[in-house]
Amino acid sequence: MLMLFFDLTKRSYSDKTIHMKSNNSCIVAPSMLSADFSRAGQGICLINESNADWVHLDVMDGSFVPNISFGPKFIKDIRKETSLPFDTHLMMSNPDILIKEFVDAGSDYITVHAEACTHLHRTVNTIHQHGIKAGISIVPSTEVSSIELMLEEIDLVLVMSVNPGFGGQSFIDFSLKKIMQLDAIRKERNLDFLISVDGGVNANNAQKIIDSGADVLVVGTTFFHSDDKKGIVELLHSCERS
């Protein structure tokens, strides 16, 4: 069982350690991007019933990525449907202007893109000042070395294993090398940031992603297009690190 000390009022965690499950299996985070937006509440219920661990929320602005998804109001509206952590991924050109709105909407993690933030250190600090956890995401063409100085400042690194903007894409294999690089740095420096992977994650590649060092598996199409959502989550949870 995932040991989280969740406070719906403060929108924060009292536990600062890595939020791994007690049996060292991965955290499964279904992505609402693949849900039917006309039945968003039902989508959250499906996540609740599946025994998944987080809800992943992809916010797209039509500028940083070639698509538009949803904003703070959508997140606020579905917040009351679950106590699961909200993992909000801002695929935005200027995320700083809306950080407070996404905090107020109920986000527990806010992840911004290294490629979108000129003053990344300031942006991460702003997120932390609101009392929630901060993450950095990198697109497939961005090297791990570009964020190495920030790894001691953050709670999560999100490795995009597809080019962001659309669901249903195939996993880019060289993403495994980036996951391994991050895991090696984490061990060498005794850091505790989570490594999350988003894009093309499925039952066939989950084990090798976990073995590479990932902690969080973001699943969109794999989850919402499955007839057995609970079974998919159970299968992913079974992928313990070797």
C-alpha positions as CSV (number, residue, x, y, z in Angstrom):
1,M,0.0,0.0,0.0
2,L,1.3,3.5,-0.9
3,M,2.3,5.2,2.3
4,L,1.2,8.8,1.8
5,F,0.2,11.3,4.5
6,F,-2.3,13.3,2.5
7,D,-3.9,16.5,3.7
8,L,-6.8,17.7,1.6
9,T,-6.8,21.1,3.3
10,K,-3.1,22.0,3.0
11,R,-2.6,20.2,-0.3
12,S,0.8,18.9,0.8
13,Y,2.6,15.9,2.2
14,S,4.2,15.5,5.6
15,D,6.5,12.8,4.3
16,K,9.5,14.2,2.4
17,T,10.9,10.8,1.4
18,I,10.4,9.1,-2.0
19,H,6.8,8.0,-2.2
20,M,7.5,4.4,-3.3
21,K,5.2,1.6,-2.4
22,S,6.2,-0.5,0.6
23,N,7.0,-3.6,-1.7
24,N,9.2,-1.4,-4.0
25,S,6.8,-1.6,-6.9
26,C,6.2,1.4,-9.1
27,I,3.8,4.3,-8.7
28,V,1.1,4.1,-11.4
29,A,-0.3,7.5,-12.6
30,P,-3.1,7.3,-15.2
31,S,-3.2,10.4,-17.4
32,M,-6.5,12.2,-17.8
33,L,-5.4,13.3,-21.3
34,S,-6.6,10.0,-22.6
35,A,-10.0,10.1,-20.7
36,D,-13.3,11.2,-22.2
37,F,-13.5,14.8,-21.1
38,S,-17.3,14.8,-21.3
39,R,-17.2,12.2,-18.5
40,A,-14.2,13.5,-16.5
41,G,-15.7,12.6,-13.2
42,Q,-16.3,9.0,-14.4
43,G,-12.6,9.0,-15.5
44,I,-11.5,9.8,-12.0
45,C,-13.8,7.1,-10.6
46,L,-12.2,4.6,-12.9
47,I,-8.7,5.6,-11.6
48,N,-10.0,5.4,-8.0
49,E,-11.4,1.9,-8.6
50,S,-8.3,0.6,-10.3
51,N,-6.0,1.0,-7.3
52,A,-3.8,3.4,-9.2
53,D,-1.6,5.7,-7.1
54,W,-1.7,9.2,-8.7
55,V,-3.7,11.2,-11.2
56,H,-1.5,12.7,-14.0
57,L,-2.7,15.9,-15.5
58,D,-1.2,17.1,-18.8
59,V,-1.8,20.9,-19.3
60,M,-1.1,21.9,-22.9
61,D,-1.1,25.5,-24.1
62,G,-1.0,25.2,-27.9
63,S,2.3,27.1,-27.9
64,F,5.0,25.0,-26.2
65,V,3.2,21.9,-27.7
66,P,0.9,21.7,-30.7
67,N,-2.2,20.9,-28.7
68,I,-4.5,22.4,-26.1
69,S,-5.9,20.4,-23.2
70,F,-7.3,22.0,-20.0
71,G,-6.5,24.5,-17.3
72,P,-6.9,25.1,-13.6
73,K,-10.7,25.0,-13.6
74,F,-10.8,21.5,-14.9
75,I,-8.4,20.4,-12.2
76,K,-10.4,22.2,-9.5
77,D,-13.6,20.6,-10.7
78,I,-12.3,17.0,-10.5
79,R,-10.3,17.6,-7.3
80,K,-13.3,16.8,-5.2
81,E,-13.7,13.4,-6.8
82,T,-10.6,11.9,-5.3
83,S,-8.0,12.1,-2.6
84,L,-5.2,10.7,-4.8
85,P,-2.2,13.0,-5.4
86,F,-2.5,15.3,-8.5
87,D,0.6,15.2,-10.6
88,T,0.2,18.3,-12.8
89,H,2.5,18.5,-15.8
90,L,2.7,22.0,-17.3
91,M,3.5,21.8,-21.0
92,M,3.4,25.6,-21.2
93,S,5.7,28.3,-22.7
94,N,5.4,30.6,-19.6
95,P,4.3,28.4,-16.6
96,D,5.2,31.0,-14.0
97,I,2.1,33.1,-14.6
98,L,-0.3,30.3,-13.6
99,I,1.6,28.4,-10.9
100,K,-0.6,29.8,-8.1
101,E,-3.8,29.0,-10.0
102,F,-2.7,25.3,-10.4
103,V,-1.7,25.1,-6.7
104,D,-5.1,26.6,-5.7
105,A,-6.8,24.1,-8.0
106,G,-5.4,21.2,-6.0
107,S,-2.1,20.1,-7.5
108,D,0.3,18.2,-5.3
109,Y,3.2,18.1,-7.7
110,I,3.8,20.7,-10.4
111,T,6.3,19.8,-13.1
112,V,7.6,22.4,-15.6
113,H,9.7,21.9,-18.7
114,A,13.4,22.8,-18.6
115,E,13.0,24.0,-22.2
116,A,10.2,26.4,-21.3
117,C,11.8,28.2,-18.3
118,T,14.5,30.8,-18.7
119,H,14.9,31.1,-14.9
120,L,14.3,27.4,-14.0
121,H,15.7,27.7,-10.5
122,R,13.3,30.6,-9.7
123,T,10.4,28.7,-11.1
124,V,11.1,25.6,-8.9
125,N,11.5,27.8,-5.9
126,T,8.2,29.5,-6.6
127,I,6.5,26.1,-6.7
128,H,8.1,25.1,-3.4
129,Q,7.1,28.3,-1.7
130,H,3.5,27.3,-2.3
131,G,4.1,24.2,-0.2
132,I,3.9,21.6,-2.9
133,K,6.4,19.4,-4.7
134,A,8.3,20.6,-7.8
135,G,9.4,18.6,-10.8
136,I,11.3,19.2,-14.0
137,S,10.5,17.6,-17.3
138,I,12.7,17.1,-20.4
139,V,11.6,16.3,-23.9
140,P,13.3,13.5,-25.9
141,S,15.9,15.8,-27.5
142,T,17.0,17.3,-24.2
143,E,20.0,15.7,-22.5
144,V,20.1,14.9,-18.8
145,S,23.2,17.1,-18.4
146,S,21.1,20.2,-19.0
147,I,19.3,19.8,-15.7
148,E,22.1,18.3,-13.6
149,L,22.6,21.4,-11.5
150,M,18.9,21.4,-10.5
151,L,18.7,17.8,-9.4
152,E,19.3,18.6,-5.7
153,E,16.5,21.2,-5.8
154,I,13.6,19.1,-7.1
155,D,11.3,16.3,-6.1
156,L,10.7,14.7,-9.5
157,V,12.2,14.4,-13.0
158,L,9.7,13.6,-15.7
159,V,11.4,11.9,-18.7
160,M,9.2,12.4,-21.8
161,S,9.6,9.2,-23.8
162,V,7.6,10.6,-26.7
163,N,7.5,14.1,-28.3
164,P,4.9,15.8,-26.2
165,G,1.6,17.0,-27.5
166,F,-0.5,14.0,-28.2
167,G,-1.3,10.7,-26.6
168,G,-1.0,7.2,-28.2
169,Q,2.6,7.5,-29.4
170,S,5.3,4.9,-29.3
171,F,8.0,4.8,-26.7
172,I,11.4,6.2,-27.8
173,D,13.9,3.6,-26.9
174,F,16.8,6.0,-26.1
175,S,14.7,7.3,-23.2
176,L,16.0,4.3,-21.2
177,K,19.5,5.7,-21.4
178,K,18.3,9.0,-19.8
179,I,16.5,7.1,-17.1
180,M,19.6,5.2,-16.3
181,Q,21.7,8.4,-16.2
182,L,19.3,10.0,-13.8
183,D,19.3,6.9,-11.6
184,A,23.1,6.8,-11.5
185,I,23.3,10.5,-10.5
186,R,20.7,9.9,-7.8
187,K,22.6,7.1,-6.3
188,E,26.0,8.8,-6.6
189,R,24.7,12.0,-4.8
190,N,22.3,10.2,-2.4
191,L,19.4,12.2,-3.8
192,D,15.7,11.2,-3.5
193,F,13.9,12.7,-6.5
194,L,11.5,10.5,-8.2
195,I,12.0,9.5,-11.9
196,S,8.8,9.5,-13.8
197,V,8.3,8.4,-17.4
198,D,5.5,9.5,-19.7
199,G,4.9,8.4,-23.2
200,G,4.2,5.0,-24.8
201,V,4.4,3.2,-21.5
202,N,2.6,-0.2,-21.6
203,A,2.6,-3.7,-20.3
204,N,5.3,-4.8,-22.7
205,N,8.0,-2.2,-21.8
206,A,7.1,-1.4,-18.2
207,Q,9.6,-3.9,-16.6
208,K,12.6,-2.6,-18.6
209,I,11.6,1.0,-17.7
210,I,11.5,0.1,-14.0
211,D,14.7,-1.8,-14.3
212,S,16.3,1.3,-15.8
213,G,15.5,3.2,-12.6
214,A,12.0,4.7,-13.0
215,D,9.7,5.1,-10.1
216,V,6.5,6.5,-11.7
217,L,4.8,5.1,-14.8
218,V,2.4,7.6,-16.5
219,V,-0.1,5.6,-18.5
220,G,-2.8,7.2,-20.8
221,T,-3.9,5.1,-23.7
222,T,-2.7,1.9,-21.9
223,F,-5.1,2.6,-19.0
224,F,-8.1,4.3,-20.5
225,H,-8.4,2.0,-23.6
226,S,-8.1,-1.1,-21.5
227,D,-11.2,-3.2,-20.7
228,D,-9.5,-4.3,-17.4
229,K,-8.1,-1.2,-15.8
230,K,-7.6,-2.7,-12.4
231,G,-5.8,-5.6,-14.1
232,I,-3.5,-3.2,-16.0
233,V,-2.6,-1.4,-12.7
234,E,-2.0,-4.7,-10.9
235,L,0.3,-5.8,-13.8
236,L,2.3,-2.6,-13.6
237,H,2.5,-2.8,-9.9
238,S,4.0,-6.2,-10.3
239,C,7.0,-4.7,-12.1
240,E,9.4,-4.7,-9.2
241,R,12.9,-3.5,-9.7
242,S,15.3,-6.4,-10.2
